Amino acid sequence: MEGAPGFIRVSRGSEFTLGLKRGFASVKPTVAYLLTHHPQGCFANCAFCTQARSSVSHADMLSRVIWPLHPLQAVVRGLRRAEAEGAVKRICIQTLNYPGMFADVLSLLSVFRKAVEMPVSLSCQPLEEEEIRLLKEAGLDRLVFPLDAATEEVFERVKGKGVGNPFTRSGCLTALEKAVEIFGRGKVGSYLMVGLGETEREAVAAVQELKDLEVFTSLFAFTPIPGTGLENQPKPSLVSYRKIQLAHFLIERELARFEDMTFTEKNNLAGFGLSYDTLKDIVASGLPFQTRGCAGCNRPYYNEDPKGPFYNYPRSLTAAEVSEIAAALKPYLNGELRG
Ligand code: SF4
């Protein structure tokens, strides 16, 4: 493990799965979620992030999940055991921004590729073309550059120059395009955070924009965390999030496009461009409301308290959960409501 970081953060749920801590998770993570560590934390300053430079949140937190620090050797032992038992299907490396981050990622990839066979995903800041190529050559399976913001205005305000970051939305999109060229279709993803002040129309348009770049999108519900720049901003309304989840599912599955959907004067989703019967069956499957991302990723409780309400379900939905969602969405599926 020469050159690799000695320690790495492991999400609380993954600690249990990797045998690093005794405990019980009501929904087990299907991926080993890891986070790089730097003693000074993250050098960037995104307004929603617990790891941001100016955040005074707990240093062990990312979103609402705790990520304790573990020796890399113990994590590798846990990964070997979890793979043998079939407990996890993928490794996910998430990174902070700090000098030396890329070297850390390459050395971690090398360690993991030698130790286990499961695929590795990486979620990090947008990288240069040469770096993307090096990751591909090193055996990375999937690459995610989080866009997070539906619009330029939101981006500038929460993760661009408004918070002293060097990132731009167009720069992120360019890096995603480059990554698709190098990694191929279906292997590059991004995140969209709902509830940062964008309209429903803007959120759905951003999903389509990413889809047209052949980038898959994972939706997140903005979650206010004490100590971050957006600690006082409310979460998005559940029904609004459900509408965007359904639109996202239809776009990702190529069942409808943004241009097929209709919106109110206030830019709220009013129609999905498909018949009521078709939409009813899709909602009844529960699939649009489950966590989406790299194959096998369920990210339990990133956005929600384990007691609910669930913005993204980390498992199949129960019949009662599907009925509740179908009732909430019904007016939007048959066009009764225009709000
Ligand atoms: S979608 Fe899931 S596995 Fe893929 S990078 Fe994001 S958290 Fe990791």
Residues whose N, C-alpha, C, O or C-beta is under 5 A from the ligand:
A	BS01	SF4	V31 C92 S121 L122 S123 V144 S218 R292 G293 C294 C297
